[in-house]
Amino acid sequence: MTVRRSAPVSPAPAPAATHAAPGSASPGARRGKLDLDPALVARARALAAQAGAPVVELARRHTTVAVERATLRLAGVTGADPDGIPWVNRLVDAVVADLGLGHGVALPVWHAMAEHGVTDPTLLAQKAAAGSVRFTVPTGRARRAAATAARRAVAAGLRRIDQRRRERDRLIRRYGDPPQRPWIYLIVATGDIYEDIPQAQAAAKAGADIIAVIRSTGQSLLDYVPEGATREGYAGTYATQENFRLMRAALDETSREVGRYIRLTNYASGLCMPEMAVLAGLERLDMMLNDSMYGILFRDINPIRTFVDQRFARQVHARAGIIINTGEDNYLTTADAVEAAHTVTVSQLLNEYFAHEAGLADWQLGLGHAFEINPELPESFRLELAHALLARELFPDAPLKWMPPTKHMTGDIFRGNLLDGFFNLAGVMTGQSILLVGMMTEAIATPWLSDRDIALQNVKYVLTAAGNLHEDFVPVPGGFIQRRAHQVLAEAVALLERIVDDGLLTAIGEGTFGVMRRPADGGRGLEGVAAKEPDYHNPATDLLEATSSEGVPPSEVGPGHDRA
């Protein structure tokens, strides 16, 4: 797929007061700060839905080992064998060995439990691992009994997630939300959960509103979730249920101390995306990184596996009241931020469609963008403002997550701190909701605590000094920023038209996003995908589909934002 890209707009003088700028409307007819054409915006969304619908249908027709393991986790299967292999893995592997994956695991598992007089599915997993259980697909009365028992067990897990969601709402009412927008989002990544905790608490006391525990390098490619608390990890800490629990409890303590609710973020991506979503819901995480294409592009995970897993994960996130953070910022680390700006907009629109289809509300859509234009480029800041404001106006009710500069950081920490200041200012001027704290040592190593303190001071100064500057920032009608935003939107629509014609999987295979070519028949995890047989049954997908179709009431205290 070849997409012709026009050059970025050049600076233009402000139009004379007595003459309307080309394409501008009278002040009373202006449509937001960018005067976007509502018909073109509507067409962009319609095209995104057309492009995404075949992928959703593909996801509906398939299951994965991760979806089946997540179902068992909802039903209460926990723990791992002496070698550290989770019992959910052992149980799914045993069912697959006897029957394949296409029937699902719920009916064979609960039928076997009835046959062997076992009431605990974890115990059944242990028996299966020892080779003392054989699995069959029940029929007739046995099938109905197994389906009823499986649904009851899975529904209990979903009720626990519902309970944690209500608990979050109560705590937000008790402690309150941060008074300002954007919320300050800060990363910890020591590799040791017991070192992460004091760093996270110190960061929250210093002003951070959201703590993100970065996941250990390579965990995306593990087809299992490690068990227990972990004390070693490279460039991050392993995502486990126990690590989730420990950090959530610590931040609850800090929430009481500082008088505002501190949110916790981790990852629902990689080969265990559905399981991570379930564990996050059970342990009351507030945000999860969950992008429709990140794993495909940057971890070479099979596209079909990713889209199947993502849909299930997002249905869980919708149920749990979790805000997703998408990964468009990553595209700009491999592609030029000016030339590829429209691909970010396309991905945001696709992420919105996939999220809505899975039941997520607008307030849960932390769509991604990044401050990655080469600072040496003339008018780079104006271009950044155009792109950021375009995202804000296309998705006015979404808590957009704005990423700091990384690609063009160098060893010059003073220049880095200045770039971060400009990034913070862009976030304030365009009404962003979530601002990831940039570190001036981003390009050197994992930042020192002192570096984090300086970075927080930078953010707090800009947020305090600029205040509600977004109320006053209105681009000149027909000027540089408006024209650049219109150009990017038009290019996004043109690309979506081509994707609708060729198919999203083809576009991904041809390197449309992030310059990464990922064919649908390749990538990691493909062996864990299966087409559903006619007798496929999964109570988790049935219950979550009902939630998606009926809608889940938003949290009583949703993450509002200041509109640009």
N, C-alpha and C positions, 0 to 999 in steps of 0.2 A: 504494500500500500504506500503510495507516494502522495504526500500532501504538499501542495505548493504553499509556501509561507511568504507573506509579504514582509517587507522591512518594517521595523518599528517606526511609529510616527515620529516626525521631527518636531522640535520645539516650534511653537507658533506664538506670535504676540497676542495679547488679550484683544478680543474684538472691540471695536469702538462702541461707545455707549449707544450711538444712534443706529447701529446696524446689528441685526441678529447674526450670530455665527452660523455657518452652514450646518444644517441638521439640528439646530437648536430650536427649542420651543419657547413660547412666552412663559414668564415666571409662573403664572397660574397653572400652566399645563405641564410643568416639569414633572418627570417621573423619577423621584429620588434624586440623589446628588449627581448621578451619572446620566440621567435622562435616557435610560435604556428603553428600547422598544419593547413593550410588553408582548407584542405578537412574536417577536424574535425569541424572547425568553421562553414563552410558552412552547414555541417550536423546538427549542433546545431540550426542554423537559420531555416533550413527546418523542423526540428522536432517541433520547436516552432510554426511555421506556421501551421503544421498539428494539433498540440494540440489546437491552438487558433481558427482555422477556424470553427469548430462546434459551438463555443461560439458566434462568430460573426453572424453565421446564426441564432442562437437562438435569438440574439439581434434584428436582422432584422425582425423576425416574431412577436415581442412583442412591446408593448408600455407601458408607465407608467404614473401615474398622474404627475410626475415631468417633463417628456418630454412634456406633453400637456400644463402644466403651463408655461414652458419655451417658448413654441411656442406663447402663448398669451402674454408673456412679450415682445417678439420680435415685436408683433403686436401693442404694446403700452399700454397694460393693466397695470395700476399702482395703488398704494395706498392700503389702508386697511380700513375695517369697524371700527365702534367705539370700538369694542372689540379687535382690533388689528389683525383680520384675514384678510390676503391679499385678494384683489378682485379676483386675479387669482385662489385662492383656492375656493372661493365661486362660481365662474363661472364653474370651472371644476367639482366641487361637484354637482352642479345643473344639468349639462349635464349627468354625471354618474347616477344620481338618475333617470333620464328619460330613458336613452338609454344604460347604461353601458359604458365602456371605449373603447371597441374594434373597434368602428367606428372612433375614434379620436374625437376631439372637434371642429376642424376648420369648417367643413361643417355645423354642427348643429348651431354653434354660428353665422356664417355670414348669414346663412339662416334666423335665428331668427332676426338678425339685419335688414335684408331687410323686413321681415314681419311686424316688429314693427316700421319701419321708424327711426331706431337708427343708427347714424354714428359713435358713440364712443363705443368701446367694454367695456370700464370701466363702462359706464352708463348701458349697457346691464347687466353687472354683478350685479349692484345694483338692477336692476329690477328683475333679477332672484333670488337674495337673498330675495327679498320681496315676492316671489311667484307669480309674475305677468307674467312670461314667461315660456312656455313649449317648449321643444326641440324635433325636429324630424330630421331624416336623409333625406335630399332632394334628389330628383331624377330628371332626364331629364334636362330641361332647368334651373330649379331652382338650381340643383346641379352644373351645369357649372357656373352659375352666382356666387354662393357662393364660389366655388373654385377660380374663378378669383379674387374676392374681398379679400379673405383670403390671396392669394399669394401676392397681391399688398401690403397688410398691413405688412406681414412678411418680404417681400423684403425691405421695407422701414427700418425696424429694422436692417437688415443685412447691409444695406448701411451705417447706423449710425456706426456700428461696423467697417466697412471698413474705414470710415472717421477717427475714433479714431486710427486705425492702421497707417494710413498715417501721422496722427499728431505725433505719437510716432517716426516715421522715421525722420520727420522734426526736432524734438527736439533732437534726437540723433546726427543728422548732426550739429545742432547748438551748443550743449553743449559738445558733445564728450562722448566716453566711458572711463571707468577707464583705465589707462595706463598699469596696471599690470593684470596678471592672477595668481592665481584665484581671482575672484571677492569675496569681503567680504560680507557675508550674516549675518544680525543681526536681532534678534527678539525683538519686543516690545509686551507687554501683560499686560497692567494695568487693563483692563476691562472698561476703560473710554476712548472713542475716543478723547476727548479733553485733556486727559493726554498723550495718545499715541502720539499725534501730536508733542508736543515739545520734547519728548524723541526721536522720530524718526528723527526729524530735527537735534537734537544735535548729534545723532549717525552718521548721514550722514556727518556732519561737522567734526566729529572726524575720519572719514575714511571709514565708511560703504558704500558699493555700492548698496546693496539690503536691503530693509526693509521688514521684514515679520511680519504682524500683526496676532498673534496667535489667533485662534478662541476660544470663550468661551466654557468651558467644557460642553458637552452635546448637543451642537448645531447640531452635526451630526445627532442626533436622532429626531430633530424637522422636521416635514413634512410640514414646511412652512418657508419662509424667513421673519424674523422680519422687520418691517418698521421703517425708520427714523434713526436719530443719537441716539446712546445708551451710557449711562453713568454708567452702571453696568454690570458686567460679572465676572464669576469665572475663574481664571487662564487664562484669555484671554478676548478679546473684541468681541462682536457679529459682525458677517459679515452681513452687510446690504448695500443696494445700496448707501445710504447717507453716511455711514461710508467710503465706497470705494471712493466716490466723495471728501469728506473732506480730506482724507489722500493723494489722488492723487494731489489735488490742493496744499497742503502744501509741498509735495516733489517736485513739479514743481518749487515752490518758492526757495527751497533749491538748486535745480539743477542750477538755475540761479546764486545763490551765490557762489557755489563751482566750477562751470565750468565743471561739468560732469553730465550726465543723471543718476538720482537715480531711480532704479527700485523698484516696489511695488509688494508684494506677499500676497496672501490670500489663501483660501481653496475652491476647487471645489470637495467636497467629501460629503459623508453622503446621507441623503434622498432627498436633494435638489440639487444634483450635476449639473443637466442640467441648472437649474435656476441660480446657482452661476456662471456658465460659461458665460451665457448671460449677467448677470450684470457686470461681470469682463470685458467683451468685450465692453460694453456700457460705462464703466467708465475708460477705458484704464489702467487696471492692466497689468502687464508685465509677471508675473509668477503666477501659481496656483498649489497648491498641488493637484495632481490627479493621484492616484494609482489604478491599476486594481483590487487589492484585499484587500487594507487596510480596507475599510468599512466592508467587509465580515468578515475578520479575527478578527479585533479589536473593531468593533462596532456591530457585529452580525446582519448586514444588509443582507437580503436575496441575495444570489448570482445572481439570474436571474435579480432582480431589479438593482443590482449594475452594471452588465455588459451592460444592456440596457441603463441605465442612463449614464454610462461612455462613451459609443460609441457616443452618441449625444453630450455630453460635449466636447469630444475631437474634434469632427467635428467643434464645435464652436471655440475652442482654435486654431485650424488650421486656420480658417478664420480670427481670431483676431490677429494672430501673437504672441500668448502667449506661453511661455515656461512652460511645465508641470514639476513638481517635483514629482517623484514617491517615494514610501514609503518602499523600501526594508530594510531600516535601522531599521524599527520597528520589522522585523522578528528576528533580533539579540538581541532584548530586552527580547524575550521569549524563544528563542532557543540559543544553544551554537554557538558562532561566528565561531569556527573552524569546528565543526561537521556539521554545517548547511551552510557553505560557498557556497556550490554548489546550495542550494536552492535560494540564492540571485542571483546567475548567471542565473538560470532558470527564475526567476521572471523578471530580467532585459530583457532577451530575449523575454519573453511573452509581457512585457510592450512595447518593441520596435515593435513587430508585431502588437499589437492592435493599437498602435499609428500610424504606417504607414498606416494601413488599413483605419483609420479614416482621413487620409490626412495630418498628422503632418510630418514635415521635420525633418531631423536629428538634426539640430541646435535647435529644440524645445524640445529635449528629455533630460530633467534633471533627468536621471536615478539615483537611490539612492544607496548609500552604507554607511557604518558606521564603525567607529573606536571602535569596541566593544569587541575585544579579551581581555580576562583576562590578565592584565599587569603582573601578577605573573607567567604566563606561560613562560617557556624558549623559546626564539626566537620569542616572541610575535610581536616585531616590524618587524622582517623579514617576518613573516606571513602576517602582515598588508600590507606591501609593495607588497607582491605577489598578494594579493587579489585586492588591489587598482590598480596595474598596469595591472592586467588581465582585469578589467572593462575598463580601459583607452584604451587598445589595441583592445578589442572586439568592442568598440563603439568609434572609433577615432574622429568622427565628432559630438559627442553628448556633450552638456555641463553638464557633470556629477556633481551631488551635493553630496559632501562629508560631512558626519555628524560627530560631535565630540563625545568623550566618555561620556556616561551617566550611563550605567549599572554598571560600577565598580567604580564610583565616591563615595567618602566617605566625612565625615566631615573634613578631612585633606585638607584644601584649598591650601596648598603649594604643596602637591602631585598632587592635581587636576590641578593646574596651569602648573605643569611639564607635566602631561599627555596631556593637551591641546597643549603644545608646541610640543610634539612628533606628535600629530595629525596634527598640522599645517605643520610640517616638512614633514610628509608623503604626504600631499597634494601637496606641492611644488615639491618633488622628483618625483612624479608620474604624474605631469601635470594635476591635477584636475582643473576644470573650476569654480566651485562655492564652497566656503568654509564657512560652517556655523560656526559662532563664538562660541566656547565652553566657558562656565563659570566655574570657579573653585568652585562656590557655587551651581552647578547644582543639587547636591543631597540634598541640605538643604532647599532652599526656592526660590521664585522668586528673581532673583539677584537684588542687589542694583545697582544704577547708577554707583557707584564707582567700583563695580565688573565688570560691562560692560567696563568701561574705562581700567581697568587692562587687561581684556581679549583682547580688541582691541590693546593695546600696545604689547601684546604677539604676535598676528597675524602680526602686522606691522613689529615687529623686525624680525620675522622668514622670512617673505616675502622679506624684505630688505636685510637681511644678506645672505639668500640662493640664492636670485636672480633667475637665470635660471639654477639652479642646476639640473633640470630634463634633461638638455642636456648632463650632465656628468654622470648621474646615469645610468649605464648599468649593469644589473646582469651578473654574471659569467656564461658563457655558460655551461649548464648542471648542474649548481649549485642549491643551496637550493631554491632560489626564483623561478627560471624557473621550477624546478621539482614540486614545490607546485602548481604553476599556472596550469601546465599541469594536475596534479591530480584533481584539482577542475573542470577544464573544462571537463575532462573525466567523472567525477561523475555527472556533469550537463547533459551531453549527455545521460548517463545511466538513469537518472531520467526522462528526456524528453521522452525517449523510452517507459518507463512505463506509463507516462501520456498519450501518444498517444494511447497506448493499452487500458487503463482503462477509459480515459476521464478526462478532467481538473476538471469538477465539482465533479467527484468521488475523485480525488486527494485532492481537497479542503476539501471535507467531511471527509477524512481520516486523516486530520491533517498534511499534507505534508509541509505546509508553516507556520512557526511560532508556531508550535505545537498546532494550533487551529483547532478543528473539526467543520466544518460548512456545514451541509447538504443542498442540493439544494432546498428541500421542507420546510425549516425552516427559521428562522430569521425575523427581523423586515422589514416591508414595503412590504411583499409579497402580501397583499391585494390590493396594488396599482399597480399591474402588470396585464396586460391583453394580450391575444393573439389577433393579428390584425384580424379583420373580412375582408372578401373579398373586401368590399367597403371602407376599411380604407383609409383615406386621411390626409396627413399632409404636408402643403407647406414648412414648415421649413426643414423637412427631405429630401424632394425632392430637394430643393435648396442646402442644405448642401451636399447631395450625389453628386450632380453635381460638386460642388467645390472639393470634395474628389477625384472624378474620373478625373477631368481635372487638378487638382493641383493648388495650390495657390502660386504665386511667393513669395520667401522669402523676408523678410524685407531687404531694401537696406543696412542697417547696421545691420547685424546679429551678434549674440553673439559668435564670434569666440573664439578659445582657443589655448593655446600652446600645441601641441601634445607632448606626452611623447616619 
